[in-house]
Amino acid sequence: MCGGFKIEYVKTCIGAFDSLFSNGGYPKGSTILVLGGPGSGKSIFGMQFIYKGAEEYGEPGVYVTLDETPEKIKKNIASFGWNLDTMEAENKIIILDAASARAGALVKSEHSMQAGLDINSTISQITTAIKEINATQLVIDSLSIMNLQAQNDAQIRTSMLRLSSALAGMDVTSLVINDAKTGAIGISEFPTEAFVFDGVVTLNLDVDSQERRINVRKMRGTKHVIGSFRFDISESGINVMP
C-alpha cells in the first residue's frame, strides 16, 4: 500500500515464475513487454497466461493475434491439452484475429479485425472484445507487426505511448509480445517501446546449448529477483527453475 492506495497482484500462470516477485505475481493492471527471439517460447508464455488465468483463476482473457491465425495457434498448443474451442464457447477467452485478413485469408471468426493495424482501430477493437466478456487479462502477439507501419523511432514511441495509456485505462493486466532483434535486447540495449511499459520480461534461447532463460528486467509496483533463470517447455507448458 502506498499513500492509501492498495496494489493488487495477479498470478503469472507460469510454473514457479511467481516466486521471482515479492508479492507473488504481476501488479494488477500493469502493461508488460515480453521480448524474445525465434524459438524462445514467447507466444506460449503469452497463451499460458491467458489460458491458465481463465481456467484456474477465473480471469477472462483476450488474445490478440497479429501474426498467426487462430487455427494455427490451436494446432500449436494442442500438445499442452489446452482446448481453446471450449474456452471460447464458454466466453472465457476471445481470440481476436488480425492475422487472417492481413494474410489475405478467408476470415472465419466473428472476432476478426477487419480495419487494418492502425493504432486507433486496434485499440477500438481490443476495447470491444474486452467489454464483451469483461476480460481482465490481455495478450497482444506481436508488437513487431504493428511497428511495421511506423516510419521511425519517434512514431513507434508515440504509438506505443497511446497503446500503453489505452491499456492502462481498460483495467486489464496486459502482456505485449515483441521480437528481439539481437541477443543483447534486455541486457545492454532496449527497444524504444520498452520505456513506455510498466514491466519488461525477456526470454532467451541459446542456440548452442539449446538452454532457455528468463529475466525480469523491470516491474513497477513490486520487487523482483534480479538474475537469469532457466526454464523449460514441457507437456504442461512453461516451467521456470528459480
C-alpha positions as CSV (number, residue, x, y, z in Angstrom):
1,M,0.0,0.0,0.0
2,C,1.3,3.4,-1.0
3,G,-0.4,6.7,0.1
4,G,-3.5,4.7,0.9
5,F,-3.6,3.0,-2.5
6,K,-3.5,-0.8,-2.3
7,I,-1.9,-2.6,-5.2
8,E,-3.4,-6.0,-6.1
9,Y,-1.5,-8.7,-7.8
10,V,-2.4,-11.4,-10.3
11,K,-0.7,-14.8,-10.9
12,T,1.7,-15.1,-13.9
13,C,0.3,-18.6,-14.6
14,I,3.9,-19.7,-15.4
15,G,5.2,-22.5,-13.2
16,A,7.4,-21.1,-10.4
17,F,7.6,-17.7,-12.1
18,D,5.5,-16.1,-9.3
19,S,8.3,-16.9,-6.8
20,L,10.5,-14.3,-8.5
21,F,8.1,-11.5,-7.4
22,S,7.9,-10.4,-3.8
23,N,4.1,-10.2,-4.0
24,G,3.7,-13.4,-5.9
25,G,2.7,-12.1,-9.3
26,Y,2.3,-9.1,-11.6
27,P,0.8,-5.9,-10.3
28,K,-2.8,-5.9,-11.5
29,G,-3.5,-3.5,-14.4
30,S,0.1,-3.3,-15.4
31,T,1.3,-3.4,-19.1
32,I,4.3,-5.7,-19.5
33,L,6.5,-6.0,-22.6
34,V,7.7,-9.6,-23.3
35,L,10.8,-9.7,-25.5
36,G,12.2,-12.8,-27.2
37,G,13.8,-14.2,-30.3
38,P,12.5,-17.1,-32.5
39,G,12.0,-20.3,-30.6
40,S,12.3,-18.6,-27.2
41,G,8.7,-19.5,-26.2
42,K,7.2,-16.0,-26.0
43,S,3.9,-17.0,-27.7
44,I,3.5,-19.9,-25.4
45,F,4.3,-17.6,-22.5
46,G,1.5,-15.3,-23.6
47,M,-1.1,-18.0,-24.2
48,Q,-0.3,-19.8,-20.9
49,F,-1.1,-16.5,-19.1
50,I,-4.4,-16.2,-20.9
51,Y,-5.4,-19.9,-20.8
52,K,-4.4,-20.7,-17.3
53,G,-5.7,-17.4,-16.0
54,A,-9.2,-18.2,-17.3
55,E,-9.1,-21.9,-16.4
56,E,-7.5,-21.8,-12.9
57,Y,-8.2,-18.3,-11.6
58,G,-11.5,-17.3,-13.3
59,E,-9.8,-14.4,-15.2
60,P,-11.4,-13.9,-18.6
61,G,-8.8,-13.1,-21.3
62,V,-8.4,-11.7,-24.8
63,Y,-5.6,-12.9,-27.0
64,V,-4.9,-10.6,-30.0
65,T,-3.0,-12.5,-32.7
66,L,-1.4,-10.4,-35.4
67,D,1.0,-13.0,-36.8
68,E,-0.6,-16.4,-36.7
69,T,-4.2,-17.5,-37.5
70,P,-6.4,-18.9,-34.7
71,E,-6.4,-22.3,-36.4
72,K,-2.6,-22.4,-36.3
73,I,-2.5,-21.3,-32.7
74,K,-4.9,-24.0,-31.7
75,K,-2.8,-26.6,-33.5
76,N,0.4,-25.4,-31.9
77,I,-0.9,-25.6,-28.3
78,A,-2.9,-28.9,-28.7
79,S,0.1,-30.8,-27.2
80,F,-0.4,-29.0,-23.9
81,G,-4.0,-30.2,-23.6
82,W,-5.4,-26.6,-23.9
83,N,-8.8,-26.6,-25.5
84,L,-9.4,-23.1,-26.8
85,D,-12.6,-24.0,-28.6
86,T,-14.2,-24.9,-25.2
87,M,-12.9,-21.7,-23.6
88,E,-14.3,-19.6,-26.4
89,A,-17.7,-21.3,-26.3
90,E,-17.9,-20.6,-22.5
91,N,-16.9,-16.9,-23.1
92,K,-13.8,-17.2,-21.0
93,I,-11.4,-16.4,-23.9
94,I,-11.6,-14.4,-27.1
95,I,-9.1,-14.9,-29.8
96,L,-9.1,-11.5,-31.7
97,D,-7.8,-12.4,-35.2
98,A,-5.9,-9.8,-37.1
99,A,-3.7,-12.3,-38.9
100,S,-6.2,-13.8,-41.4
101,A,-7.2,-10.5,-43.0
102,R,-3.6,-9.4,-43.1
103,A,-2.6,-12.6,-44.9
104,G,-5.5,-12.3,-47.3
105,A,-7.0,-15.5,-46.0
106,L,-10.8,-16.2,-45.6
107,V,-12.0,-14.7,-42.3
108,K,-14.0,-17.3,-40.4
109,S,-14.3,-15.8,-37.0
110,E,-16.7,-13.2,-35.7
111,H,-13.8,-11.8,-33.7
112,S,-11.8,-10.6,-36.6
113,M,-10.0,-7.3,-37.1
114,Q,-11.1,-6.0,-40.5
115,A,-9.8,-2.5,-40.5
116,G,-6.1,-3.0,-40.6
117,L,-3.4,-2.4,-38.0
118,D,-3.5,1.3,-37.3
119,I,-3.3,2.1,-33.6
120,N,-6.8,3.7,-33.4
121,S,-8.7,0.8,-34.9
122,T,-6.6,-1.7,-32.9
123,I,-7.4,0.0,-29.6
124,S,-11.1,0.2,-30.5
125,Q,-11.4,-3.4,-31.4
126,I,-9.5,-4.6,-28.4
127,T,-11.8,-2.5,-26.1
128,T,-14.9,-4.0,-27.7
129,A,-13.6,-7.6,-27.1
130,I,-12.6,-6.8,-23.5
131,K,-16.1,-5.4,-22.8
132,E,-17.8,-8.4,-24.4
133,I,-16.5,-10.9,-21.8
134,N,-15.4,-8.5,-19.1
135,A,-11.9,-9.6,-19.6
136,T,-9.2,-8.8,-17.0
137,Q,-6.2,-10.1,-18.9
138,L,-4.9,-9.4,-22.4
139,V,-2.1,-10.5,-24.7
140,I,-1.0,-8.8,-27.9
141,D,1.1,-11.0,-30.1
142,S,3.1,-9.4,-31.6
143,L,4.0,-5.8,-31.4
144,S,6.6,-6.1,-34.3
145,I,3.7,-6.4,-36.8
146,M,2.2,-3.1,-35.6
147,N,5.5,-1.4,-35.7
148,L,6.0,-2.2,-39.4
149,Q,3.7,0.8,-40.2
150,A,5.9,3.2,-38.3
151,Q,8.4,5.3,-40.2
152,N,10.9,6.0,-37.4
153,D,11.5,5.5,-33.6
154,A,9.5,8.7,-32.8
155,Q,6.4,7.3,-34.5
156,I,6.9,3.9,-32.7
157,R,7.2,5.7,-29.3
158,T,4.1,7.8,-30.0
159,S,2.1,4.8,-31.0
160,M,3.3,2.8,-28.0
161,L,2.5,5.6,-25.6
162,R,-1.0,5.7,-26.9
163,L,-1.4,1.9,-26.7
164,S,0.1,1.8,-23.2
165,S,-2.2,4.6,-22.0
166,A,-5.2,3.0,-23.5
167,L,-4.4,-0.4,-21.9
168,A,-3.9,1.2,-18.5
169,G,-7.4,2.7,-18.8
170,M,-9.0,-0.6,-19.6
171,D,-8.2,-2.1,-16.2
172,V,-6.6,-5.2,-17.6
173,T,-3.2,-6.8,-17.0
174,S,-1.5,-6.9,-20.3
175,L,1.4,-8.8,-21.9
176,V,2.6,-7.2,-25.1
177,I,4.9,-9.5,-27.1
178,N,7.7,-8.3,-29.3
179,D,10.6,-9.8,-31.3
180,A,14.1,-9.3,-30.0
181,K,16.4,-8.3,-32.9
182,T,19.7,-9.2,-31.1
183,G,20.8,-11.3,-28.1
184,A,21.6,-8.1,-26.3
185,I,18.0,-7.0,-26.1
186,G,17.1,-6.6,-22.4
187,I,20.7,-6.8,-21.4
188,S,22.7,-3.9,-22.8
189,E,20.1,-2.5,-25.2
190,F,16.4,-1.9,-25.1
191,P,13.9,-1.2,-27.9
192,T,12.2,2.2,-28.0
193,E,8.9,0.8,-26.7
194,A,10.5,-0.8,-23.6
195,F,10.5,2.6,-21.8
196,V,6.7,3.1,-22.0
197,F,5.6,-0.1,-20.3
198,D,5.4,-1.0,-16.6
199,G,7.5,-4.1,-16.9
200,V,9.9,-5.8,-19.2
201,V,10.4,-9.6,-19.3
202,T,13.0,-11.2,-21.7
203,L,13.1,-14.8,-22.9
204,N,16.3,-16.1,-24.5
205,L,17.3,-19.3,-26.3
206,D,21.0,-20.2,-26.5
207,V,21.3,-21.8,-29.9
208,D,24.4,-23.8,-29.0
209,S,23.3,-25.3,-25.7
210,Q,19.5,-25.1,-26.5
211,E,19.0,-23.7,-23.0
212,R,16.2,-21.3,-22.4
213,R,16.4,-18.4,-19.9
214,I,14.0,-15.8,-18.5
215,N,14.8,-12.4,-16.9
216,V,12.7,-9.7,-15.3
217,R,14.3,-6.5,-16.4
218,K,11.9,-4.2,-14.7
219,M,8.5,-4.3,-13.0
220,R,6.9,-1.3,-11.4
221,G,4.8,-1.9,-8.3
222,T,6.7,-4.9,-7.0
223,K,10.2,-6.0,-6.0
224,H,11.6,-8.9,-8.1
225,V,14.6,-11.1,-8.2
226,I,17.4,-9.9,-10.4
227,G,19.0,-12.7,-12.5
228,S,18.7,-15.1,-15.4
229,F,16.8,-18.3,-14.7
230,R,16.4,-21.5,-16.7
231,F,13.0,-22.6,-17.9
232,D,11.8,-25.5,-19.9
233,I,8.7,-26.1,-22.1
234,S,7.1,-29.4,-21.2
235,E,3.8,-31.1,-21.9
236,S,2.2,-28.8,-19.3
237,G,3.7,-25.6,-20.7
238,I,6.4,-23.3,-19.4
239,N,8.1,-24.0,-16.1
240,V,10.7,-21.7,-14.5
241,M,13.6,-23.2,-12.4
242,P,14.5,-20.3,-10.0
